[in-house]
Amino acid sequence: MSKESGVKIVVTGVVQGVGFRFFVMRVAENLGVTGRVRNRFDGSVEIEAEGARGVLEALIREVRIGPRMASVQGVNVEWVPYEGKFKTFDLAF
């Protein structure tokens, strides 16, 4: 079994107003990832997630594609220590 990891992801492009956060939440829930997703004031979307490294890598692959109406231009990934601070995956505002 893989060790739990944490990741912070910032996604840039046309990622607000196109259902991106709901897309991320659905993918994360399907993968069993915990964390949160929120819009940032600069137009990007920020994701904090925790889970097995391989599952988080699957989340990152999906985020790079995004929902149909989105246009992902950049995905910044920062691996962070697992903290166990999330119980579910939430949409933050």
Gaussian input, Z-matrix of N, CA and C with variables (Angstrom, degrees):
# hf/3-21g

backbone

0 1
 N
 C     1     B1
 C     2     B2     1     A1
 N     3     B3     2     A2     1     D1
 C     4     B4     3     A3     2     D2
 C     5     B5     4     A4     3     D3
 N     6     B6     5     A5     4     D4
 C     7     B7     6     A6     5     D5
 C     8     B8     7     A7     6     D6
 N     9     B9     8     A8     7     D7
 C    10    B10     9     A9     8     D8
 C    11    B11    10    A10     9     D9
 N    12    B12    11    A11    10    D10
 C    13    B13    12    A12    11    D11
 C    14    B14    13    A13    12    D12
 N    15    B15    14    A14    13    D13
 C    16    B16    15    A15    14    D14
 C    17    B17    16    A16    15    D15
 N    18    B18    17    A17    16    D16
 C    19    B19    18    A18    17    D17
 C    20    B20    19    A19    18    D18
 N    21    B21    20    A20    19    D19
 C    22    B22    21    A21    20    D20
 C    23    B23    22    A22    21    D21
 N    24    B24    23    A23    22    D22
 C    25    B25    24    A24    23    D23
 C    26    B26    25    A25    24    D24
 N    27    B27    26    A26    25    D25
 C    28    B28    27    A27    26    D26
 C    29    B29    28    A28    27    D27
 N    30    B30    29    A29    28    D28
 C    31    B31    30    A30    29    D29
 C    32    B32    31    A31    30    D30
 N    33    B33    32    A32    31    D31
 C    34    B34    33    A33    32    D32
 C    35    B35    34    A34    33    D33
 N    36    B36    35    A35    34    D34
 C    37    B37    36    A36    35    D35
 C    38    B38    37    A37    36    D36
 N    39    B39    38    A38    37    D37
 C    40    B40    39    A39    38    D38
 C    41    B41    40    A40    39    D39
 N    42    B42    41    A41    40    D40
 C    43    B43    42    A42    41    D41
 C    44    B44    43    A43    42    D42
 N    45    B45    44    A44    43    D43
 C    46    B46    45    A45    44    D44
 C    47    B47    46    A46    45    D45
 N    48    B48    47    A47    46    D46
 C    49    B49    48    A48    47    D47
 C    50    B50    49    A49    48    D48
 N    51    B51    50    A50    49    D49
 C    52    B52    51    A51    50    D50
 C    53    B53    52    A52    51    D51
 N    54    B54    53    A53    52    D52
 C    55    B55    54    A54    53    D53
 C    56    B56    55    A55    54    D54
 N    57    B57    56    A56    55    D55
 C    58    B58    57    A57    56    D56
 C    59    B59    58    A58    57    D57
 N    60    B60    59    A59    58    D58
 C    61    B61    60    A60    59    D59
 C    62    B62    61    A61    60    D60
 N    63    B63    62    A62    61    D61
 C    64    B64    63    A63    62    D62
 C    65    B65    64    A64    63    D63
 N    66    B66    65    A65    64    D64
 C    67    B67    66    A66    65    D65
 C    68    B68    67    A67    66    D66
 N    69    B69    68    A68    67    D67
 C    70    B70    69    A69    68    D68
 C    71    B71    70    A70    69    D69
 N    72    B72    71    A71    70    D70
 C    73    B73    72    A72    71    D71
 C    74    B74    73    A73    72    D72
 N    75    B75    74    A74    73    D73
 C    76    B76    75    A75    74    D74
 C    77    B77    76    A76    75    D75
 N    78    B78    77    A77    76    D76
 C    79    B79    78    A78    77    D77
 C    80    B80    79    A79    78    D78
 N    81    B81    80    A80    79    D79
 C    82    B82    81    A81    80    D80
 C    83    B83    82    A82    81    D81
 N    84    B84    83    A83    82    D82
 C    85    B85    84    A84    83    D83
 C    86    B86    85    A85    84    D84
 N    87    B87    86    A86    85    D85
 C    88    B88    87    A87    86    D86
 C    89    B89    88    A88    87    D87
 N    90    B90    89    A89    88    D88
 C    91    B91    90    A90    89    D89
 C    92    B92    91    A91    90    D90
 N    93    B93    92    A92    91    D91
 C    94    B94    93    A93    92    D92
 C    95    B95    94    A94    93    D93
 N    96    B96    95    A95    94    D94
 C    97    B97    96    A96    95    D95
 C    98    B98    97    A97    96    D96
 N    99    B99    98    A98    97    D97
 C   100   B100    99    A99    98    D98
 C   101   B101   100   A100    99    D99
 N   102   B102   101   A101   100   D100
 C   103   B103   102   A102   101   D101
 C   104   B104   103   A103   102   D102
 N   105   B105   104   A104   103   D103
 C   106   B106   105   A105   104   D104
 C   107   B107   106   A106   105   D105
 N   108   B108   107   A107   106   D106
 C   109   B109   108   A108   107   D107
 C   110   B110   109   A109   108   D108
 N   111   B111   110   A110   109   D109
 C   112   B112   111   A111   110   D110
 C   113   B113   112   A112   111   D111
 N   114   B114   113   A113   112   D112
 C   115   B115   114   A114   113   D113
 C   116   B116   115   A115   114   D114
 N   117   B117   116   A116   115   D115
 C   118   B118   117   A117   116   D116
 C   119   B119   118   A118   117   D117
 N   120   B120   119   A119   118   D118
 C   121   B121   120   A120   119   D119
 C   122   B122   121   A121   120   D120
 N   123   B123   122   A122   121   D121
 C   124   B124   123   A123   122   D122
 C   125   B125   124   A124   123   D123
 N   126   B126   125   A125   124   D124
 C   127   B127   126   A126   125   D125
 C   128   B128   127   A127   126   D126
 N   129   B129   128   A128   127   D127
 C   130   B130   129   A129   128   D128
 C   131   B131   130   A130   129   D129
 N   132   B132   131   A131   130   D130
 C   133   B133   132   A132   131   D131
 C   134   B134   133   A133   132   D132
 N   135   B135   134   A134   133   D133
 C   136   B136   135   A135   134   D134
 C   137   B137   136   A136   135   D135
 N   138   B138   137   A137   136   D136
 C   139   B139   138   A138   137   D137
 C   140   B140   139   A139   138   D138
 N   141   B141   140   A140   139   D139
 C   142   B142   141   A141   140   D140
 C   143   B143   142   A142   141   D141
 N   144   B144   143   A143   142   D142
 C   145   B145   144   A144   143   D143
 C   146   B146   145   A145   144   D144
 N   147   B147   146   A146   145   D145
 C   148   B148   147   A147   146   D146
 C   149   B149   148   A148   147   D147
 N   150   B150   149   A149   148   D148
 C   151   B151   150   A150   149   D149
 C   152   B152   151   A151   150   D150
 N   153   B153   152   A152   151   D151
 C   154   B154   153   A153   152   D152
 C   155   B155   154   A154   153   D153
 N   156   B156   155   A155   154   D154
 C   157   B157   156   A156   155   D155
 C   158   B158   157   A157   156   D156
 N   159   B159   158   A158   157   D157
 C   160   B160   159   A159   158   D158
 C   161   B161   160   A160   159   D159
 N   162   B162   161   A161   160   D160
 C   163   B163   162   A162   161   D161
 C   164   B164   163   A163   162   D162
 N   165   B165   164   A164   163   D163
 C   166   B166   165   A165   164   D164
 C   167   B167   166   A166   165   D165
 N   168   B168   167   A167   166   D166
 C   169   B169   168   A168   167   D167
 C   170   B170   169   A169   168   D168
 N   171   B171   170   A170   169   D169
 C   172   B172   171   A171   170   D170
 C   173   B173   172   A172   171   D171
 N   174   B174   173   A173   172   D172
 C   175   B175   174   A174   173   D173
 C   176   B176   175   A175   174   D174
 N   177   B177   176   A176   175   D175
 C   178   B178   177   A177   176   D176
 C   179   B179   178   A178   177   D177
 N   180   B180   179   A179   178   D178
 C   181   B181   180   A180   179   D179
 C   182   B182   181   A181   180   D180
 N   183   B183   182   A182   181   D181
 C   184   B184   183   A183   182   D182
 C   185   B185   184   A184   183   D183
 N   186   B186   185   A185   184   D184
 C   187   B187   186   A186   185   D185
 C   188   B188   187   A187   186   D186
 N   189   B189   188   A188   187   D187
 C   190   B190   189   A189   188   D188
 C   191   B191   190   A190   189   D189
 N   192   B192   191   A191   190   D190
 C   193   B193   192   A192   191   D191
 C   194   B194   193   A193   192   D192
 N   195   B195   194   A194   193   D193
 C   196   B196   195   A195   194   D194
 C   197   B197   196   A196   195   D195
 N   198   B198   197   A197   196   D196
 C   199   B199   198   A198   197   D197
 C   200   B200   199   A199   198   D198
 N   201   B201   200   A200   199   D199
 C   202   B202   201   A201   200   D200
 C   203   B203   202   A202   201   D201
 N   204   B204   203   A203   202   D202
 C   205   B205   204   A204   203   D203
 C   206   B206   205   A205   204   D204
 N   207   B207   206   A206   205   D205
 C   208   B208   207   A207   206   D206
 C   209   B209   208   A208   207   D207
 N   210   B210   209   A209   208   D208
 C   211   B211   210   A210   209   D209
 C   212   B212   211   A211   210   D210
 N   213   B213   212   A212   211   D211
 C   214   B214   213   A213   212   D212
 C   215   B215   214   A214   213   D213
 N   216   B216   215   A215   214   D214
 C   217   B217   216   A216   215   D215
 C   218   B218   217   A217   216   D216
 N   219   B219   218   A218   217   D217
 C   220   B220   219   A219   218   D218
 C   221   B221   220   A220   219   D219
 N   222   B222   221   A221   220   D220
 C   223   B223   222   A222   221   D221
 C   224   B224   223   A223   222   D222
 N   225   B225   224   A224   223   D223
 C   226   B226   225   A225   224   D224
 C   227   B227   226   A226   225   D225
 N   228   B228   227   A227   226   D226
 C   229   B229   228   A228   227   D227
 C   230   B230   229   A229   228   D228
 N   231   B231   230   A230   229   D229
 C   232   B232   231   A231   230   D230
 C   233   B233   232   A232   231   D231
 N   234   B234   233   A233   232   D232
 C   235   B235   234   A234   233   D233
 C   236   B236   235   A235   234   D234
 N   237   B237   236   A236   235   D235
 C   238   B238   237   A237   236   D236
 C   239   B239   238   A238   237   D237
 N   240   B240   239   A239   238   D238
 C   241   B241   240   A240   239   D239
 C   242   B242   241   A241   240   D240
 N   243   B243   242   A242   241   D241
 C   244   B244   243   A243   242   D242
 C   245   B245   244   A244   243   D243
 N   246   B246   245   A245   244   D244
 C   247   B247   246   A246   245   D245
 C   248   B248   247   A247   246   D246
 N   249   B249   248   A248   247   D247
 C   250   B250   249   A249   248   D248
 C   251   B251   250   A250   249   D249
 N   252   B252   251   A251   250   D250
 C   253   B253   252   A252   251   D251
 C   254   B254   253   A253   252   D252
 N   255   B255   254   A254   253   D253
 C   256   B256   255   A255   254   D254
 C   257   B257   256   A256   255   D255
 N   258   B258   257   A257   256   D256
 C   259   B259   258   A258   257   D257
 C   260   B260   259   A259   258   D258
 N   261   B261   260   A260   259   D259
 C   262   B262   261   A261   260   D260
 C   263   B263   262   A262   261   D261
 N   264   B264   263   A263   262   D262
 C   265   B265   264   A264   263   D263
 C   266   B266   265   A265   264   D264
 N   267   B267   266   A266   265   D265
 C   268   B268   267   A267   266   D266
 C   269   B269   268   A268   267   D267
 N   270   B270   269   A269   268   D268
 C   271   B271   270   A270   269   D269
 C   272   B272   271   A271   270   D270
 N   273   B273   272   A272   271   D271
 C   274   B274   273   A273   272   D272
 C   275   B275   274   A274   273   D273
 N   276   B276   275   A275   274   D274
 C   277   B277   276   A276   275   D275
 C   278   B278   277   A277   276   D276

   B1=1.4591
   B2=1.5297
   B3=1.3361
   B4=1.4611
   B5=1.5183
   B6=1.2998
   B7=1.4514
   B8=1.5245
   B9=1.3311
   B10=1.4570
   B11=1.5221
   B12=1.3196
   B13=1.4596
   B14=1.5186
   B15=1.3124
   B16=1.4561
   B17=1.5128
   B18=1.3309
   B19=1.4542
   B20=1.5262
   B21=1.3335
   B22=1.4574
   B23=1.5161
   B24=1.3112
   B25=1.4647
   B26=1.5200
   B27=1.3201
   B28=1.4563
   B29=1.5240
   B30=1.3370
   B31=1.4574
   B32=1.5201
   B33=1.3341
   B34=1.4590
   B35=1.5204
   B36=1.3186
   B37=1.4541
   B38=1.5190
   B39=1.3255
   B40=1.4595
   B41=1.5249
   B42=1.3463
   B43=1.4637
   B44=1.5290
   B45=1.3346
   B46=1.4627
   B47=1.5232
   B48=1.3340
   B49=1.4623
   B50=1.5156
   B51=1.3287
   B52=1.4704
   B53=1.5339
   B54=1.3372
   B55=1.4600
   B56=1.5127
   B57=1.3362
   B58=1.4636
   B59=1.5265
   B60=1.3470
   B61=1.4665
   B62=1.5255
   B63=1.3302
   B64=1.4691
   B65=1.5261
   B66=1.3364
   B67=1.4641
   B68=1.5340
   B69=1.3321
   B70=1.4702
   B71=1.5267
   B72=1.3297
   B73=1.4595
   B74=1.5306
   B75=1.3165
   B76=1.4717
   B77=1.5334
   B78=1.3239
   B79=1.4670
   B80=1.5291
   B81=1.3347
   B82=1.4679
   B83=1.5233
   B84=1.3286
   B85=1.4671
   B86=1.5250
   B87=1.3346
   B88=1.4647
   B89=1.5238
   B90=1.3306
   B91=1.4655
   B92=1.5260
   B93=1.3414
   B94=1.4533
   B95=1.5243
   B96=1.3217
   B97=1.4657
   B98=1.5274
   B99=1.3307
   B100=1.4558
   B101=1.5211
   B102=1.3362
   B103=1.4577
   B104=1.5017
   B105=1.3471
   B106=1.4539
   B107=1.5198
   B108=1.3203
   B109=1.4635
   B110=1.5224
   B111=1.3325
   B112=1.4629
   B113=1.5233
   B114=1.3459
   B115=1.4546
   B116=1.5197
   B117=1.3346
   B118=1.4623
   B119=1.5258
   B120=1.3174
   B121=1.4649
   B122=1.5256
   B123=1.3314
   B124=1.4741
   B125=1.5306
   B126=1.3543
   B127=1.4614
   B128=1.5116
   B129=1.3215
   B130=1.4631
   B131=1.5264
   B132=1.3176
   B133=1.4651
   B134=1.5195
   B135=1.3398
   B136=1.4623
   B137=1.5265
   B138=1.3166
   B139=1.4635
   B140=1.5193
   B141=1.3160
   B142=1.4563
   B143=1.5132
   B144=1.3166
   B145=1.4590
   B146=1.5162
   B147=1.3389
   B148=1.4589
   B149=1.5133
   B150=1.3190
   B151=1.4580
   B152=1.5172
   B153=1.3119
   B154=1.4640
   B155=1.5321
   B156=1.3087
   B157=1.4707
   B158=1.5355
   B159=1.3167
   B160=1.4651
   B161=1.5186
   B162=1.3258
   B163=1.4646
   B164=1.5263
   B165=1.3262
   B166=1.4633
   B167=1.5291
   B168=1.3250
   B169=1.4670
   B170=1.5270
   B171=1.3393
   B172=1.4697
   B173=1.5283
   B174=1.3298
   B175=1.4674
   B176=1.5291
   B177=1.3179
   B178=1.4739
   B179=1.5283
   B180=1.3191
   B181=1.4745
   B182=1.5268
   B183=1.3316
   B184=1.4670
   B185=1.5204
   B186=1.3267
   B187=1.4670
   B188=1.5257
   B189=1.3348
   B190=1.4702
   B191=1.5289
   B192=1.3366
   B193=1.4634
   B194=1.5274
   B195=1.3456
   B196=1.4538
   B197=1.5222
   B198=1.3308
   B199=1.4635
   B200=1.5279
   B201=1.3057
   B202=1.4649
   B203=1.5337
   B204=1.3204
   B205=1.4655
   B206=1.5300
   B207=1.3171
   B208=1.4663
   B209=1.5266
   B210=1.3207
   B211=1.4625
   B212=1.5252
   B213=1.3243
   B214=1.4645
   B215=1.5185
   B216=1.3474
   B217=1.4559
   B218=1.5159
   B219=1.3125
   B220=1.4561
   B221=1.5162
   B222=1.3229
   B223=1.4572
   B224=1.5238
   B225=1.3291
   B226=1.4610
   B227=1.5238
   B228=1.3224
   B229=1.4638
   B230=1.5208
   B231=1.3262
   B232=1.4625
   B233=1.5297
   B234=1.3333
   B235=1.4614
   B236=1.5170
   B237=1.3095
   B238=1.4696
   B239=1.5266
   B240=1.3386
   B241=1.4701
   B242=1.5295
   B243=1.3069
   B244=1.4597
   B245=1.5234
   B246=1.3377
   B247=1.4595
   B248=1.5247
   B249=1.3256
   B250=1.4555
   B251=1.5166
   B252=1.3332
   B253=1.4682
   B254=1.5261
   B255=1.3113
   B256=1.4606
   B257=1.5250
   B258=1.3264
   B259=1.4679
   B260=1.5260
   B261=1.3352
   B262=1.4591
   B263=1.5265
   B264=1.3324
   B265=1.4662
   B266=1.5162
   B267=1.3320
   B268=1.4673
   B269=1.5165
   B270=1.3112
   B271=1.4548
   B272=1.5199
   B273=1.3148
   B274=1.4712
   B275=1.5237
   B276=1.2935
   B277=1.4787
   B278=1.5025
   A1=108.88
   A2=115.92
   A3=117.85
   A4=111.51
   A5=112.24
   A6=120.84
   A7=110.02
   A8=115.66
   A9=120.13
   A10=110.06
   A11=115.84
   A12=122.47
   A13=109.14
   A14=114.64
   A15=121.44
   A16=108.77
   A17=115.55
   A18=119.63
   A19=108.91
   A20=114.97
   A21=121.93
   A22=106.39
   A23=115.67
   A24=121.52
   A25=108.47
   A26=117.07
   A27=121.60
   A28=107.42
   A29=115.25
   A30=121.55
   A31=108.64
   A32=116.43
   A33=121.43
   A34=110.18
   A35=114.82
   A36=122.26
   A37=108.56
   A38=116.61
   A39=120.96
   A40=105.72
   A41=115.32
   A42=120.48
   A43=112.79
   A44=116.96
   A45=119.76
   A46=108.45
   A47=115.97
   A48=120.66
   A49=113.86
   A50=116.96
   A51=120.68
   A52=111.74
   A53=117.00
   A54=120.70
   A55=114.30
   A56=117.20
   A57=120.18
   A58=112.44
   A59=117.24
   A60=119.47
   A61=111.31
   A62=116.94
   A63=119.88
   A64=110.56
   A65=116.30
   A66=121.79
   A67=109.97
   A68=116.57
   A69=121.28
   A70=109.82
   A71=116.99
   A72=120.59
   A73=110.73
   A74=117.13
   A75=121.08
   A76=111.09
   A77=117.28
   A78=121.43
   A79=110.02
   A80=116.48
   A81=120.79
   A82=111.18
   A83=116.59
   A84=119.77
   A85=111.04
   A86=117.14
   A87=121.01
   A88=111.77
   A89=116.75
   A90=121.45
   A91=112.58
   A92=117.34
   A93=120.54
   A94=113.50
   A95=115.57
   A96=122.04
   A97=108.80
   A98=117.70
   A99=121.45
   A100=109.06
   A101=116.32
   A102=119.69
   A103=111.53
   A104=115.43
   A105=120.39
   A106=110.06
   A107=115.07
   A108=122.07
   A109=107.14
   A110=116.00
   A111=119.33
   A112=110.81
   A113=115.06
   A114=120.99
   A115=108.85
   A116=115.79
   A117=120.68
   A118=108.80
   A119=116.05
   A120=121.09
   A121=113.05
   A122=117.40
   A123=120.11
   A124=112.99
   A125=117.63
   A126=121.08
   A127=114.08
   A128=117.28
   A129=120.56
   A130=110.07
   A131=115.93
   A132=122.90
   A133=107.54
   A134=115.66
   A135=121.88
   A136=109.41
   A137=115.44
   A138=122.07
   A139=108.28
   A140=116.40
   A141=122.20
   A142=105.31
   A143=117.64
   A144=120.02
   A145=110.69
   A146=114.48
   A147=121.46
   A148=109.74
   A149=115.25
   A150=121.25
   A151=109.60
   A152=116.21
   A153=120.92
   A154=109.17
   A155=116.76
   A156=121.77
   A157=112.06
   A158=117.00
   A159=120.04
   A160=112.99
   A161=116.64
   A162=121.28
   A163=110.04
   A164=116.42
   A165=119.80
   A166=110.63
   A167=116.92
   A168=119.85
   A169=110.60
   A170=117.25
   A171=121.22
   A172=110.10
   A173=117.01
   A174=121.01
   A175=110.29
   A176=116.51
   A177=120.84
   A178=110.58
   A179=117.53
   A180=120.55
   A181=110.65
   A182=117.20
   A183=120.87
   A184=111.73
   A185=116.75
   A186=121.73
   A187=110.60
   A188=117.18
   A189=120.86
   A190=111.20
   A191=117.25
   A192=122.40
   A193=110.06
   A194=116.14
   A195=121.26
   A196=112.81
   A197=116.48
   A198=120.08
   A199=110.73
   A200=116.30
   A201=122.83
   A202=113.86
   A203=118.19
   A204=120.98
   A205=113.56
   A206=117.57
   A207=120.91
   A208=110.68
   A209=114.48
   A210=121.53
   A211=107.00
   A212=115.30
   A213=120.76
   A214=108.69
   A215=115.53
   A216=119.39
   A217=112.88
   A218=116.99
   A219=119.58
   A220=110.95
   A221=115.62
   A222=121.63
   A223=107.20
   A224=115.52
   A225=121.14
   A226=107.84
   A227=116.83
   A228=122.56
   A229=109.26
   A230=115.38
   A231=121.08
   A232=107.86
   A233=116.40
   A234=120.83
   A235=108.86
   A236=116.14
   A237=121.67
   A238=108.54
   A239=117.45
   A240=119.58
   A241=112.09
   A242=116.49
   A243=122.17
   A244=108.93
   A245=116.63
   A246=120.86
   A247=112.99
   A248=117.49
   A249=120.37
   A250=113.03
   A251=116.53
   A252=119.87
   A253=114.04
   A254=118.65
   A255=121.29
   A256=110.74
   A257=116.43
   A258=121.58
   A259=110.96
   A260=116.53
   A261=123.05
   A262=107.43
   A263=116.53
   A264=120.43
   A265=107.14
   A266=116.68
   A267=121.11
   A268=112.79
   A269=112.94
   A270=123.03
   A271=106.16
   A272=117.72
   A273=120.86
   A274=109.02
   A275=115.94
   A276=120.72
   A277=110.60
   D1=138.09
   D2=-177.76
   D3=-79.88
   D4=152.36
   D5=178.85
   D6=-70.40
   D7=146.21
   D8=177.86
   D9=-69.92
   D10=142.89
   D11=179.71
   D12=-132.91
   D13=170.78
   D14=173.72
   D15=-129.09
   D16=153.86
   D17=179.37
   D18=-148.07
   D19=143.42
   D20=171.37
   D21=-116.58
   D22=128.64
   D23=-176.03
   D24=-126.16
   D25=132.36
   D26=172.44
   D27=-118.80
   D28=123.28
   D29=-176.10
   D30=-110.60
   D31=128.67
   D32=179.02
   D33=-115.90
   D34=163.21
   D35=-177.49
   D36=122.73
   D37=-152.98
   D38=175.31
   D39=-88.89
   D40=87.93
   D41=-173.02
   D42=-127.76
   D43=3.41
   D44=174.86
   D45=-115.73
   D46=141.07
   D47=-179.95
   D48=79.14
   D49=13.77
   D50=-178.36
   D51=-126.88
   D52=15.90
   D53=179.61
   D54=79.17
   D55=17.89
   D56=-175.46
   D57=-64.30
   D58=-44.84
   D59=-178.96
   D60=-62.78
   D61=-40.31
   D62=179.47
   D63=-66.83
   D64=-37.06
   D65=175.97
   D66=-60.60
   D67=-47.74
   D68=-179.49
   D69=-62.44
   D70=-43.48
   D71=-178.95
   D72=-61.92
   D73=-42.92
   D74=179.40
   D75=-63.89
   D76=-45.26
   D77=179.36
   D78=-62.88
   D79=-46.05
   D80=-178.91
   D81=-61.38
   D82=-44.06
   D83=179.34
   D84=-63.80
   D85=-40.47
   D86=178.38
   D87=-63.89
   D88=-32.34
   D89=-179.20
   D90=-86.99
   D91=-12.40
   D92=-177.65
   D93=80.07
   D94=25.43
   D95=179.82
   D96=-88.28
   D97=143.63
   D98=173.20
   D99=-106.63
   D100=156.15
   D101=178.60
   D102=150.30
   D103=-149.89
   D104=178.82
   D105=-156.04
   D106=159.77
   D107=176.39
   D108=-133.62
   D109=140.30
   D110=178.93
   D111=-150.88
   D112=153.35
   D113=172.59
   D114=-76.59
   D115=144.50
   D116=174.28
   D117=-107.26
   D118=157.65
   D119=-176.88
   D120=-62.48
   D121=-24.07
   D122=-178.15
   D123=-83.76
   D124=5.76
   D125=178.62
   D126=94.17
   D127=-4.92
   D128=178.23
   D129=-90.50
   D130=173.56
   D131=176.27
   D132=-120.27
   D133=135.11
   D134=-179.36
   D135=-111.74
   D136=133.76
   D137=178.74
   D138=-123.62
   D139=131.57
   D140=169.25
   D141=-117.25
   D142=128.34
   D143=-176.03
   D144=-143.44
   D145=151.27
   D146=176.73
   D147=-135.06
   D148=145.54
   D149=179.42
   D150=163.36
   D151=-169.72
   D152=176.78
   D153=-65.73
   D154=142.32
   D155=-175.86
   D156=-52.66
   D157=-46.16
   D158=-178.84
   D159=-62.75
   D160=-35.51
   D161=178.91
   D162=-70.94
   D163=-39.34
   D164=177.08
   D165=-65.45
   D166=-36.12
   D167=176.53
   D168=-64.15
   D169=-35.97
   D170=176.06
   D171=-65.18
   D172=-40.61
   D173=176.55
   D174=-60.42
   D175=-45.17
   D176=179.83
   D177=-60.60
   D178=-41.91
   D179=178.50
   D180=-59.40
   D181=-43.67
   D182=179.44
   D183=-66.96
   D184=-39.90
   D185=-179.71
   D186=-63.07
   D187=-35.46
   D188=178.94
   D189=-62.83
   D190=-26.55
   D191=178.96
   D192=-88.80
   D193=-51.75
   D194=178.91
   D195=75.45
   D196=176.93
   D197=177.31
   D198=-73.43
   D199=168.14
   D200=-173.07
   D201=-55.42
   D202=-41.24
   D203=-175.76
   D204=-82.09
   D205=-9.85
   D206=-178.69
   D207=-82.71
   D208=159.13
   D209=172.53
   D210=-132.91
   D211=93.93
   D212=-177.46
   D213=-77.20
   D214=124.67
   D215=179.17
   D216=-109.56
   D217=-27.52
   D218=179.58
   D219=-149.49
   D220=144.07
   D221=176.24
   D222=-134.11
   D223=109.58
   D224=178.65
   D225=-98.74
   D226=121.16
   D227=-176.56
   D228=-114.02
   D229=127.42
   D230=176.17
   D231=-125.95
   D232=114.40
   D233=177.70
   D234=-77.45
   D235=131.87
   D236=-177.88
   D237=-129.48
   D238=160.79
   D239=178.66
   D240=-63.51
   D241=145.26
   D242=175.50
   D243=-67.49
   D244=130.99
   D245=179.99
   D246=-116.99
   D247=-16.63
   D248=-177.89
   D249=67.70
   D250=30.20
   D251=-174.49
   D252=-88.24
   D253=-5.77
   D254=-179.62
   D255=-115.83
   D256=140.58
   D257=176.77
   D258=-101.92
   D259=-30.55
   D260=-178.90
   D261=-135.92
   D262=-172.54
   D263=172.04
   D264=-111.47
   D265=122.08
   D266=-172.96
   D267=-120.97
   D268=156.47
   D269=172.39
   D270=-94.10
   D271=117.69
   D272=179.32
   D273=-104.36
   D274=152.25
   D275=-179.17
   D276=-117.92

